[in-house]
Amino acid sequence: MSVPFYDPSLLAPLSMDGSLSIIKKLLETNKPLDEENVEFLETSLAKIHSADFCLAVGSGTDALTIALRALELPPGTGVAVPGFSFVASASCILENQLIPFFVDVSPHTALCNPHHFFPLIEKAQVGAIIVPHLFGQIVELQELYLRAKRKNIYLIEDAAQAFGSTHSGLPVGHFSDITCFSFDPQKILSGFGSGGALMTRNEKVAYAAKEIRNYGFSGNGHFSWVGLNSRLHALQGALLLKKLEGFPKELKSRQNISHFYRSFLSQNPHISLLEELPNQKPNAYRFVLKVRNRDAFQKGLLKRGIESKVHYPFPIYHHPPYRSYQTAPLPGCEELASSVLSLPSHPRLTEAQIKKVVEAVTELSDPKICPEP
């Protein structure tokens, strides 16, 4: 019995017949981009998050890039971002000719500490802050947002991994200027290919983003922005709408799997689990261990038919385009990059598969079986 890290069947929002009927209907309308299903999706997402505006775009990376561009920050403006995240959290900064300022994260949660941004705010070294919510947990943003607001500094949430999560009963988007989502295949709400969205309460930002996603076209034949071709395909909109209907069930399944893992592995002295923060109800997007002997551990899992992944093997500032922006290592980022390991946690896992993973992790955590380096 093998245990894949991801199940491609998660891409199907309903039965094959139902999916084919959606595709057939869209082909008959002959409107691959400007289709009402995309608008319905935008309306649904805005309602869930109490946002005034929601714009569907081609990917989560595009959402971040468009968000920064819509703010019209002067070239060379600093943008603060944690050093441990997926690279898209920082690539959007360079795409807009801005300067990344990397901050550290907690090695216990993989989330940034809002206090790390305070000196940058007080010294006005940045014009914007990007905060990724990693692995399904939400960074506490209220104080950071208020401090940034007083200094006219924008706060953007990279919520690509936090759809469906709540903090103190609230979803993401309440303490930021712009919130960005990804609907790529392995995300918590996944499309059949790339997709994303950005939400805001700022009307000016919303209209700018709407033009930027469409080549920068502002009407009357004019292109007022250096824009992108980043409109969500009608098929993606229709499939995501249908998946949104069944999302609560899949969310509950992920949370149950995470609870099972945690209940059996939390007392193991040879591994560490990322801490759960108070007042949170995470979406359990990833279940992440910290192990000292990751390479051997991962090979041991694979030998037992269990696939695992590393999110992420390097801090962002280790990659060539970003090295010149961070001269000193950030200890939390370094510790996580050398030790994190993600276990299979998708909602199609069977009880037998979950038990197999727990048994394998327990066995491999024994230093006699898998010696520490």
FIKOL-571095 format. One line per field, with one value per residue: chain; x, y, z of N, C-alpha, C in turn; residue in one letter. Coordinates in steps of 0.1 Angstrom, whole numbers, always signed. Last residue first. Layout:
# residues N
unit	c(A_...)
n_X	c(X_...)
n_Y	c(Y_...)
n_Z	c(Z_...)
ca_X	c(X_...)
ca_Y	c(Y_...)
ca_Z	c(Z_...)
c_X	c(X_...)
c_Y	c(Y_...)
c_Z	c(Z_...)
code	c(A_...)
# end
This chain:
# residues 373
unit	c(A_A_A_A_A_A_A_A_A_A_A_A_A_A_A_A_A_A_A_A_A_A_A_A_A_A_A_A_A_A_A_A_A_A_A_A_A_A_A_A_A_A_A_A_A_A_A_A_A_A_A_A_A_A_A_A_A_A_A_A_A_A_A_A_A_A_A_A_A_A_A_A_A_A_A_A_A_A_A_A_A_A_A_A_A_A_A_A_A_A_A_A_A_A_A_A_A_A_A_A_A_A_A_A_A_A_A_A_A_A_A_A_A_A_A_A_A_A_A_A_A_A_A_A_A_A_A_A_A_A_A_A_A_A_A_A_A_A_A_A_A_A_A_A_A_A_A_A_A_A_A_A_A_A_A_A_A_A_A_A_A_A_A_A_A_A_A_A_A_A_A_A_A_A_A_A_A_A_A_A_A_A_A_A_A_A_A_A_A_A_A_A_A_A_A_A_A_A_A_A_A_A_A_A_A_A_A_A_A_A_A_A_A_A_A_A_A_A_A_A_A_A_A_A_A_A_A_A_A_A_A_A_A_A_A_A_A_A_A_A_A_A_A_A_A_A_A_A_A_A_A_A_A_A_A_A_A_A_A_A_A_A_A_A_A_A_A_A_A_A_A_A_A_A_A_A_A_A_A_A_A_A_A_A_A_A_A_A_A_A_A_A_A_A_A_A_A_A_A_A_A_A_A_A_A_A_A_A_A_A_A_A_A_A_A_A_A_A_A_A_A_A_A_A_A_A_A_A_A_A_A_A_A_A_A_A_A_A_A_A_A_A_A_A_A_A_A_A_A_A_A_A_A_A_A_A_A_A_A_A_A_A_A_A_A_A_A_A_A_A_A_A_A)
n_X	c(+225_+208_+197_+171_+172_+181_+164_+132_+118_+109_+86_+70_+66_+52_+29_+18_+14_-5_-26_-32_-40_-63_-80_-69_-69_-81_-72_-36_-12_+20_+43_+71_+97_+124_+152_+164_+145_+145_+170_+168_+148_+159_+183_+193_+226_+232_+225_+203_+204_+218_+201_+181_+187_+197_+185_+186_+163_+144_+159_+153_+133_+103_+90_+95_+74_+69_+53_+59_+71_+93_+111_+101_+110_+138_+141_+135_+155_+178_+172_+168_+174_+159_+126_+95_+66_+34_+8_-10_-36_-54_-67_-71_-83_-69_-64_-29_-11_+8_+41_+52_+68_+98_+111_+117_+96_+63_+39_+27_+17_-10_-22_-14_-28_-55_-55_-51_-75_-94_-87_-94_-122_-130_-125_-143_-167_-165_-164_-184_-187_-162_-164_-180_-161_-141_-154_-159_-132_-121_-136_-128_-96_-87_-62_-37_-13_-5_+8_+16_-13_-30_-38_-67_-92_-111_-95_-73_-52_-32_-38_-56_-46_-48_-75_-79_-62_-75_-98_-87_-75_-98_-112_-102_-105_-98_-82_-73_-66_-59_-46_-36_-54_-82_-79_-85_-81_-55_-33_-24_-31_-40_-52_-42_-49_-43_-55_-47_-45_-57_-74_-91_-80_-91_-119_-125_-122_-96_-90_-93_-90_-99_-67_-39_-20_-22_-22_-3_-15_+0_-2_+16_+19_+14_+17_-7_-6_+13_-2_-24_-10_+1_-23_-34_-24_-11_-11_-26_-19_-13_+13_+16_+8_+31_+29_+46_+44_+57_+77_+104_+115_+106_+112_+89_+90_+113_+106_+83_+87_+90_+64_+52_+71_+60_+59_+69_+68_+94_+110_+95_+116_+130_+129_+143_+132_+135_+125_+111_+102_+83_+98_+106_+81_+75_+93_+83_+64_+74_+89_+73_+95_+115_+118_+90_+94_+90_+102_+113_+115_+124_+98_+70_+39_+13_-4_-5_+18_+10_-11_+3_+18_-2_-15_+6_+7_-18_-31_-49_-77_-105_-111_-133_-142_-150_-152_-159_-153_-176_-179_-157_-163_-187_-177_-160_-178_-193_-173_-169_-194_-197_-167_-143_-130_-144_-172_-189_-210_-201_-181_-197_-210_-189_-179_-201_-202_-179_-185_-205_-191_-173_-186_-165_-141_-109_-86_-83_-70_-43_-32_+1_+18_+6_+15_+8_+8)
n_Y	c(+128_+101_+70_+52_+33_+46_+67_+66_+76_+54_+47_+69_+69_+45_+49_+71_+59_+40_+56_+66_+43_+36_+57_+74_+106_+128_+152_+151_+147_+134_+158_+177_+188_+209_+214_+236_+256_+261_+273_+296_+311_+316_+331_+344_+355_+386_+399_+401_+408_+391_+370_+368_+352_+327_+319_+326_+340_+320_+291_+258_+239_+245_+217_+186_+157_+121_+90_+57_+32_+28_+44_+69_+69_+69_+93_+110_+103_+112_+139_+147_+146_+161_+174_+186_+183_+194_+192_+219_+228_+232_+255_+264_+283_+299_+305_+299_+278_+249_+244_+216_+190_+171_+139_+125_+122_+124_+135_+139_+118_+114_+138_+146_+129_+136_+163_+160_+147_+167_+187_+174_+172_+198_+205_+189_+201_+228_+224_+220_+245_+249_+235_+252_+273_+260_+256_+283_+293_+276_+284_+311_+320_+351_+371_+383_+397_+429_+462_+492_+512_+522_+522_+531_+528_+532_+515_+506_+478_+461_+435_+430_+435_+463_+467_+457_+472_+497_+490_+484_+508_+523_+510_+488_+464_+434_+404_+384_+350_+324_+296_+268_+237_+235_+247_+242_+252_+245_+236_+221_+238_+272_+294_+318_+352_+381_+412_+444_+456_+440_+425_+408_+387_+354_+350_+349_+335_+338_+330_+303_+290_+293_+297_+298_+299_+324_+349_+374_+405_+436_+469_+500_+528_+551_+549_+539_+514_+500_+498_+482_+459_+450_+444_+423_+399_+368_+346_+314_+282_+269_+271_+306_+336_+362_+396_+424_+458_+489_+507_+509_+525_+540_+534_+520_+498_+485_+478_+460_+435_+418_+417_+396_+369_+345_+310_+286_+280_+278_+296_+325_+344_+376_+395_+413_+435_+440_+468_+469_+462_+443_+419_+420_+413_+388_+372_+368_+349_+330_+312_+305_+313_+330_+357_+379_+413_+447_+467_+500_+514_+512_+531_+539_+521_+515_+495_+479_+463_+447_+432_+420_+402_+387_+375_+361_+340_+328_+336_+351_+363_+379_+402_+418_+442_+442_+412_+391_+366_+357_+377_+373_+348_+354_+372_+356_+337_+353_+360_+335_+330_+348_+356_+362_+337_+322_+318_+299_+284_+258_+256_+255_+231_+213_+217_+208_+181_+172_+172_+153_+130_+128_+145_+173_+185_+171_+173_+150_+132_+133_+136_+136_+117_+83_+55_+20_-12)
n_Z	c(+121_+137_+122_+123_+143_+165_+168_+157_+136_+122_+137_+134_+106_+103_+118_+103_+78_+85_+92_+66_+53_+67_+62_+31_+18_+6_+17_+24_+36_+39_+56_+51_+71_+81_+84_+71_+72_+100_+104_+87_+99_+124_+117_+87_+78_+61_+37_+13_-13_-28_-33_-51_-73_-61_-28_-2_+5_+11_+25_+11_+11_+30_+23_+9_+11_+7_+2_+11_+9_+23_+10_+19_+45_+41_+29_+50_+68_+55_+54_+82_+110_+126_+117_+121_+100_+90_+69_+53_+58_+79_+84_+119_+139_+169_+195_+195_+171_+173_+162_+143_+161_+161_+173_+195_+213_+207_+212_+187_+173_+177_+175_+149_+132_+139_+131_+104_+97_+104_+85_+61_+66_+66_+39_+26_+35_+25_-4_-22_-33_-45_-68_-84_-86_-100_-125_-133_-135_-154_-176_-180_-166_-154_-168_-174_-188_-172_-179_-172_-178_-196_-228_-246_-258_-240_-212_-200_-197_-187_-194_-172_-147_-147_-143_-118_-103_-103_-89_-64_-56_-53_-32_-9_+1_-18_-31_-58_-69_-93_-111_-132_-130_-120_-86_-51_-20_-12_-40_-61_-85_-74_-64_-40_-30_-10_+1_+11_+37_+67_+84_+71_+57_+68_+90_+126_+150_+156_+124_+100_+66_+40_+28_+31_+12_+1_+13_+19_+25_+28_+38_+34_+54_+68_+95_+104_+92_+108_+131_+122_+114_+138_+153_+136_+129_+134_+107_+106_+90_+66_+58_+65_+52_+45_+42_+31_+33_+19_+21_+46_+65_+87_+112_+119_+101_+110_+136_+131_+121_+143_+153_+140_+130_+106_+111_+120_+146_+156_+144_+131_+108_+98_+67_+40_+18_-17_-36_-70_-95_-96_-94_-68_-56_-66_-53_-27_-28_-45_-29_+2_+30_+49_+52_+49_+38_+29_+4_-5_-38_-64_-78_-57_-59_-67_-61_-82_-78_-57_-71_-91_-76_-63_-86_-98_-78_-82_-115_-130_-110_-98_-73_-52_-27_-1_+19_+36_+27_+14_-5_-22_-33_-47_-66_-80_-90_-107_-126_-137_-148_-170_-187_-206_-216_-235_-248_-260_-251_-255_-236_-213_-216_-215_-189_-174_-183_-172_-145_-144_-152_-131_-101_-90_-93_-95_-81_-66_-81_-75_-43_-28_-18_-16_-2_-11_+0)
ca_X	c(+238_+209_+206_+175_+167_+188_+178_+141_+122_+121_+97_+73_+73_+65_+38_+21_+23_+8_-20_-28_-28_-52_-76_-77_-62_-84_-85_-48_-23_+8_+37_+57_+93_+110_+146_+172_+149_+133_+166_+178_+146_+147_+183_+182_+215_+234_+239_+204_+195_+225_+213_+178_+182_+206_+183_+196_+175_+143_+153_+162_+147_+110_+85_+102_+79_+69_+59_+53_+60_+81_+113_+99_+96_+131_+144_+127_+141_+176_+174_+157_+180_+173_+135_+109_+75_+48_+12_+2_-31_-46_-73_-63_-89_-69_-75_-42_-13_-5_+32_+50_+57_+90_+106_+127_+108_+75_+47_+31_+31_-1_-25_-9_-14_-50_-57_-41_-62_-94_-86_-80_-114_-132_-118_-129_-165_-165_-152_-180_-198_-165_-156_-185_-175_-139_-149_-170_-143_-116_-136_-142_-104_-91_-76_-39_-24_-3_+0_+24_-4_-25_-32_-55_-80_-109_-107_-82_-61_-32_-27_-60_-48_-35_-69_-87_-59_-62_-99_-95_-67_-88_-118_-98_-116_-94_-94_-69_-75_-57_-56_-33_-44_-75_-84_-77_-92_-66_-38_-22_-36_-32_-60_-38_-51_-41_-53_-50_-51_-47_-64_-97_-85_-81_-110_-125_-135_-106_-83_-98_-85_-106_-81_-48_-21_-22_-30_-2_-15_-6_+0_+5_+26_+10_+29_-3_-15_+16_+11_-26_-18_+9_-14_-42_-20_-19_-3_-27_-21_-27_+8_+22_+3_+25_+29_+39_+48_+47_+65_+96_+124_+100_+122_+92_+79_+112_+117_+82_+85_+101_+74_+49_+66_+68_+53_+72_+55_+84_+113_+97_+103_+131_+128_+139_+138_+130_+137_+111_+114_+79_+90_+116_+88_+66_+95_+94_+62_+65_+96_+75_+82_+111_+128_+98_+88_+94_+91_+115_+109_+134_+109_+81_+51_+21_-1_-16_+18_+20_-14_-7_+25_+8_-22_+0_+19_-15_-24_-43_-65_-99_-107_-125_-139_-157_-144_-165_-143_-170_-189_-158_-151_-187_-188_-155_-168_-200_-179_-158_-190_-203_-178_-153_-125_-134_-166_-178_-211_-212_-177_-188_-218_-197_-171_-197_-214_-180_-174_-208_-203_-168_-184_-177_-150_-123_-88_-88_-85_-48_-41_-10_+17_+11_+8_+16_+0)
ca_Y	c(+131_+115_+78_+63_+29_+33_+70_+59_+86_+61_+37_+65_+81_+47_+38_+73_+70_+35_+47_+75_+50_+26_+55_+64_+96_+114_+146_+155_+152_+134_+144_+176_+177_+207_+204_+224_+251_+255_+261_+286_+306_+309_+318_+346_+345_+378_+395_+396_+416_+404_+368_+375_+366_+337_+318_+317_+348_+327_+304_+270_+235_+247_+230_+196_+168_+133_+101_+70_+36_+22_+30_+65_+69_+58_+81_+110_+102_+97_+131_+148_+137_+164_+163_+190_+178_+196_+187_+210_+227_+220_+246_+263_+271_+296_+312_+300_+290_+254_+247_+230_+194_+183_+148_+126_+130_+117_+131_+151_+121_+102_+131_+153_+129_+123_+160_+167_+141_+154_+190_+178_+159_+190_+212_+186_+187_+225_+228_+209_+239_+257_+229_+239_+275_+265_+245_+273_+299_+277_+270_+308_+313_+337_+369_+375_+390_+414_+452_+481_+505_+532_+512_+535_+525_+542_+519_+514_+485_+476_+442_+430_+421_+457_+471_+452_+458_+496_+494_+474_+496_+527_+510_+500_+473_+446_+411_+394_+362_+332_+305_+280_+246_+225_+246_+240_+253_+240_+245_+215_+224_+262_+282_+309_+337_+374_+398_+435_+464_+442_+434_+418_+398_+364_+346_+357_+334_+345_+335_+315_+292_+284_+298_+300_+286_+313_+339_+363_+391_+426_+455_+490_+516_+550_+554_+552_+523_+503_+505_+496_+466_+453_+455_+436_+411_+378_+355_+328_+291_+270_+258_+294_+327_+349_+386_+411_+446_+479_+512_+502_+519_+543_+541_+532_+507_+489_+488_+473_+445_+420_+426_+410_+376_+357_+322_+290_+280_+269_+282_+317_+337_+362_+394_+400_+435_+432_+461_+472_+471_+457_+422_+423_+425_+399_+375_+378_+360_+340_+323_+301_+312_+316_+350_+369_+400_+437_+459_+487_+514_+512_+521_+544_+525_+526_+505_+487_+473_+456_+439_+430_+411_+394_+383_+373_+349_+335_+327_+339_+364_+367_+401_+406_+439_+450_+422_+404_+373_+348_+375_+385_+349_+344_+376_+368_+333_+347_+371_+342_+322_+351_+347_+371_+346_+315_+329_+305_+299_+263_+255_+267_+243_+214_+220_+222_+190_+172_+180_+167_+135_+130_+134_+164_+190_+169_+183_+162_+132_+142_+127_+143_+130_+95_+67_+33_+0)
ca_Z	c(+115_+135_+131_+114_+129_+161_+164_+166_+146_+117_+136_+147_+113_+97_+121_+117_+79_+79_+102_+77_+48_+67_+75_+39_+25_+0_+22_+15_+44_+31_+54_+50_+62_+79_+92_+72_+59_+93_+111_+85_+85_+123_+123_+97_+79_+73_+39_+27_-4_-25_-23_-38_-75_-67_-42_-6_+2_-2_+26_+13_+15_+18_+21_+18_+4_+15_-4_+16_+0_+29_+10_+5_+42_+49_+21_+38_+72_+58_+42_+72_+100_+125_+120_+121_+110_+89_+82_+53_+44_+79_+73_+106_+134_+154_+188_+201_+178_+170_+173_+144_+153_+166_+162_+185_+217_+202_+224_+195_+171_+178_+187_+161_+132_+141_+145_+112_+95_+111_+99_+64_+64_+78_+50_+24_+37_+39_+3_-14_-27_-34_-57_-80_-80_-87_-117_-132_-126_-140_-171_-175_-176_-151_-166_-162_-193_-174_-173_-177_-169_-186_-218_-238_-266_-250_-220_-192_-206_-184_-202_-186_-151_-148_-155_-128_-104_-109_-103_-71_-58_-63_-46_-15_+4_-11_-25_-48_-67_-81_-108_-123_-136_-129_-99_-63_-30_-5_-30_-48_-83_-82_-66_-51_-29_-23_+4_+0_+25_+56_+89_+80_+50_+64_+80_+113_+142_+165_+136_+108_+80_+49_+24_+43_+20_-8_+19_+10_+30_+19_+43_+30_+48_+54_+87_+109_+87_+94_+131_+128_+104_+127_+157_+140_+121_+141_+115_+103_+102_+71_+62_+60_+62_+41_+52_+26_+40_+20_+17_+36_+55_+73_+104_+126_+101_+96_+133_+137_+111_+135_+160_+136_+142_+110_+108_+106_+139_+162_+141_+143_+112_+103_+82_+46_+31_-6_-29_-56_-93_-96_-107_-78_-53_-69_-67_-29_-18_-51_-36_-12_+23_+48_+44_+56_+36_+39_+8_+2_-24_-53_-80_-66_-51_-73_-50_-80_-89_-55_-58_-95_-85_-55_-76_-105_-81_-69_-105_-136_-119_-101_-87_-54_-41_-10_+12_+39_+34_+24_+5_-15_-24_-36_-56_-73_-81_-96_-117_-130_-137_-157_-185_-200_-206_-226_-241_-268_-249_-263_-250_-216_-216_-227_-200_-173_-186_-187_-150_-140_-160_-144_-110_-88_-84_-100_-91_-59_-81_-86_-51_-33_-11_-23_+3_-12_+0)
c_X	c(+248_+223_+206_+184_+172_+184_+185_+155_+132_+126_+110_+86_+78_+73_+52_+31_+28_+18_-6_-21_-23_-39_-63_-72_-72_-77_-89_-60_-36_-4_+24_+52_+78_+108_+132_+165_+157_+137_+155_+175_+156_+145_+171_+180_+205_+223_+241_+218_+195_+216_+218_+190_+181_+200_+191_+196_+187_+156_+153_+154_+157_+125_+91_+97_+86_+75_+58_+60_+53_+69_+101_+102_+93_+116_+138_+129_+132_+162_+172_+160_+171_+180_+150_+117_+88_+55_+27_+3_-19_-41_-65_-70_-83_-77_-76_-52_-27_-7_+19_+39_+56_+79_+99_+123_+118_+87_+60_+40_+36_+13_-16_-11_-8_-35_-52_-43_-52_-81_-86_-78_-99_-123_-119_-121_-150_-162_-153_-168_-194_-177_-159_-177_-181_-152_-147_-166_-154_-126_-131_-143_-118_-100_-79_-54_-28_-15_+4_+17_+5_-15_-24_-51_-67_-96_-103_-93_-71_-42_-25_-51_-51_-36_-56_-81_-67_-59_-86_-96_-74_-79_-107_-103_-114_-107_-89_-82_-69_-67_-53_-45_-42_-65_-77_-85_-85_-79_-51_-27_-35_-35_-53_-48_-45_-42_-53_-47_-54_-54_-53_-87_-91_-88_-100_-115_-135_-120_-93_-90_-92_-102_-88_-63_-31_-25_-32_-9_-14_-5_-7_+9_+15_+18_+26_+9_-11_+7_+14_-13_-20_+2_-4_-32_-26_-15_-13_-19_-20_-29_-5_+15_+7_+20_+23_+41_+40_+53_+53_+83_+116_+109_+118_+103_+83_+101_+117_+93_+85_+100_+86_+59_+64_+62_+62_+65_+57_+71_+103_+100_+106_+117_+127_+139_+133_+139_+131_+122_+115_+90_+85_+109_+98_+72_+86_+96_+72_+62_+87_+81_+84_+96_+125_+107_+96_+87_+95_+102_+111_+129_+119_+92_+63_+32_+7_-14_+6_+20_-3_-10_+15_+14_-13_-7_+14_-3_-22_-36_-59_-88_-100_-123_-130_-155_-154_-156_-147_-160_-183_-168_-152_-175_-188_-165_-162_-190_-186_-163_-178_-199_-184_-166_-135_-129_-156_-173_-200_-214_-189_-184_-209_-205_-179_-188_-210_-192_-175_-197_-206_-179_-179_-175_-162_-132_-103_-91_-91_-63_-46_-19_+5_+9_+13_+7_+9)
c_Y	c(+136_+118_+92_+73_+40_+29_+57_+61_+80_+71_+45_+56_+77_+58_+40_+62_+72_+46_+43_+67_+60_+34_+46_+63_+87_+103_+133_+147_+156_+138_+145_+162_+176_+195_+201_+212_+238_+249_+254_+273_+295_+303_+310_+332_+349_+367_+386_+391_+412_+413_+382_+376_+374_+351_+329_+316_+339_+334_+311_+282_+246_+244_+239_+210_+178_+144_+113_+82_+49_+26_+22_+50_+64_+57_+69_+98_+101_+94_+117_+139_+136_+157_+167_+179_+186_+191_+186_+205_+217_+217_+233_+253_+270_+283_+310_+307_+291_+267_+252_+233_+210_+186_+160_+135_+133_+126_+124_+147_+132_+106_+119_+145_+135_+122_+146_+164_+147_+147_+177_+180_+163_+178_+203_+193_+184_+210_+225_+211_+228_+252_+237_+233_+262_+268_+249_+262_+290_+282_+269_+294_+310_+332_+354_+374_+380_+409_+438_+469_+496_+525_+521_+523_+527_+540_+530_+519_+492_+484_+457_+438_+419_+442_+464_+456_+452_+481_+493_+477_+486_+516_+514_+501_+486_+454_+424_+401_+371_+343_+313_+289_+258_+233_+236_+240_+253_+241_+239_+225_+218_+248_+272_+297_+331_+359_+390_+421_+455_+451_+436_+429_+410_+376_+357_+350_+341_+345_+343_+318_+304_+285_+288_+301_+287_+300_+327_+351_+382_+412_+446_+476_+506_+539_+553_+558_+538_+514_+509_+504_+481_+462_+459_+447_+424_+392_+365_+336_+306_+278_+258_+282_+313_+342_+373_+401_+435_+467_+502_+509_+511_+537_+544_+540_+520_+499_+493_+482_+459_+431_+428_+420_+391_+363_+334_+303_+282_+269_+273_+302_+329_+357_+379_+401_+422_+434_+453_+464_+477_+467_+436_+426_+430_+413_+387_+382_+371_+352_+334_+314_+306_+316_+336_+362_+390_+424_+448_+480_+500_+513_+523_+532_+529_+531_+517_+498_+483_+467_+450_+438_+423_+405_+392_+381_+362_+344_+335_+330_+351_+369_+388_+405_+426_+446_+430_+415_+387_+356_+367_+384_+362_+346_+367_+372_+345_+342_+365_+353_+328_+342_+349_+363_+354_+324_+324_+318_+306_+278_+261_+267_+255_+227_+222_+226_+205_+181_+182_+176_+149_+136_+138_+152_+182_+175_+183_+174_+144_+142_+136_+134_+138_+108_+79_+44_+12)
c_Z	c(+125_+129_+127_+122_+119_+147_+160_+161_+156_+127_+132_+147_+127_+104_+116_+122_+94_+81_+97_+88_+59_+62_+76_+53_+32_+7_+16_+20_+36_+40_+45_+47_+63_+69_+88_+79_+60_+80_+104_+92_+82_+109_+122_+104_+89_+73_+51_+29_+10_-16_-19_-29_-63_-69_-49_-22_-2_-5_+13_+16_+16_+21_+32_+14_+15_+7_+6_+10_+3_+20_+15_+3_+28_+46_+28_+30_+60_+61_+44_+59_+87_+114_+118_+125_+110_+102_+82_+68_+43_+64_+72_+96_+120_+151_+173_+192_+184_+178_+167_+154_+154_+156_+169_+173_+206_+205_+220_+207_+181_+178_+189_+174_+146_+142_+148_+126_+103_+109_+107_+78_+66_+77_+63_+35_+36_+43_+18_-5_-18_-26_-44_-68_-75_-79_-102_-123_-123_-130_-157_-170_-171_-162_-163_-158_-182_-182_-176_-171_-177_-177_-208_-229_-258_-257_-230_-200_-197_-191_-197_-195_-166_-152_-157_-142_-116_-112_-110_-86_-67_-66_-56_-30_-2_-8_-18_-44_-57_-80_-95_-122_-127_-137_-107_-75_-44_-12_-23_-37_-68_-77_-75_-52_-41_-20_-9_+5_+14_+46_+79_+84_+58_+57_+77_+103_+129_+157_+144_+120_+87_+64_+34_+40_+31_-1_+10_+16_+18_+25_+33_+35_+46_+47_+72_+101_+92_+88_+117_+128_+109_+117_+146_+144_+126_+136_+121_+112_+98_+83_+68_+66_+58_+54_+47_+37_+34_+27_+18_+33_+44_+62_+90_+119_+107_+94_+119_+135_+118_+124_+151_+142_+138_+122_+112_+102_+124_+154_+147_+139_+125_+106_+86_+61_+38_+7_-17_-49_-79_-94_-108_-92_-64_-66_-72_-44_-20_-41_-42_-19_+9_+43_+42_+47_+44_+36_+17_+5_-18_-39_-69_-67_-60_-65_-55_-70_-87_-66_-56_-82_-88_-64_-68_-95_-88_-71_-92_-126_-122_-111_-89_-69_-42_-25_+2_+32_+38_+33_+17_-3_-16_-27_-44_-63_-73_-86_-105_-121_-130_-146_-171_-198_-199_-215_-230_-261_-257_-262_-259_-230_-219_-228_-213_-185_-184_-191_-165_-146_-157_-153_-123_-98_-81_-90_-96_-69_-74_-87_-62_-42_-15_-15_-5_-6_+0)
code	c(P_E_P_C_I_K_P_D_S_L_E_T_V_A_E_V_V_K_K_I_Q_A_E_T_L_R_P_H_S_P_L_S_L_V_S_S_A_L_E_E_C_G_P_L_P_A_T_Q_Y_S_R_Y_P_P_H_H_Y_I_P_F_P_Y_H_V_K_S_E_I_G_R_K_L_L_G_K_Q_F_A_D_R_N_R_V_K_L_V_F_R_Y_A_N_P_K_Q_N_P_L_E_E_L_L_S_I_H_P_N_Q_S_L_F_S_R_Y_F_H_S_I_N_Q_R_S_K_L_E_K_P_F_G_E_L_K_K_L_L_L_A_G_Q_L_A_H_L_R_S_N_L_G_V_W_S_F_H_G_N_G_S_F_G_Y_N_R_I_E_K_A_A_Y_A_V_K_E_N_R_T_M_L_A_G_G_S_G_F_G_S_L_I_K_Q_P_D_F_S_F_C_T_I_D_S_F_H_G_V_P_L_G_S_H_T_S_G_F_A_Q_A_A_D_E_I_L_Y_I_N_K_R_K_A_R_L_Y_L_E_Q_L_E_V_I_Q_G_F_L_H_P_V_I_I_A_G_V_Q_A_K_E_I_L_P_F_F_H_H_P_N_C_L_A_T_H_P_S_V_D_V_F_F_P_I_L_Q_N_E_L_I_C_S_A_S_A_V_F_S_F_G_P_V_A_V_G_T_G_P_P_L_E_L_A_R_L_A_I_T_L_A_D_T_G_S_G_V_A_L_C_F_D_A_S_H_I_K_A_L_S_T_E_L_F_E_V_N_E_E_D_L_P_K_N_T_E_L_L_K_K_I_I_S_L_S_G_D_M_S_L_P_A_L_L_S_P_D_Y_F_P_V_S_M)
# end
